[in-house]
Amino acid sequence: MARRVFGVTEKDDLKAAKALSKAVVAWLKKIGMYLKFSDVGIGSEKFERMTDDIIRMYAQEDGKVPGSRPMDRKDLLEIFRRSH
């Protein structure tokens, strides 16, 4: 995706993949769609409940939300914190 959609020319796959996130952020900023939770009025005091809701709705028996990289409660909270 980095190469085909965002024109990343890095030949190393891992480096190209890492460049993707920067390219996506730059694109979102360019089109005025780069928003953080705080930009839309969601404060960090809501992160615990949001995390609990995700775990309750989507977690498997091991407590992890499935995906290409399964995430546990700690992972989800970190994503929310970084998005604030």
Residue, then its C-alpha position, 0 to 999 in steps of 0.5 A: m500500500a505504501r508503494r502503490v497508493f502513497g508512492v513510497t520508493e523505499k525498497d526494503d519492505l519493513k522500511a516501506a511499511k513504516a513509511l506508510s504511517k507517516a504517509v497516511v498522517a501527511w495525507l490526512k492532514k492535507i485533506g483536513m481529516y487528521l483528528k485526535f480524540s481530543d479534537v472531537g471532545i473525547g477526553s482521556e477519562k473515557f479511555e478505560r470505559m472504551t477499552d472495557d467496551i471493546i474487550r467485552m464486545y470483541a475479545q476472545e476467551d484469551g482476553k485478546v481482540p483478534g486481528s493480524r496482531p491480536m491486542d489485549r487491554k494494555d495494547l488498546l489503552e496505549i492506542f487510545r493514549r497515543s491518539h489523544 
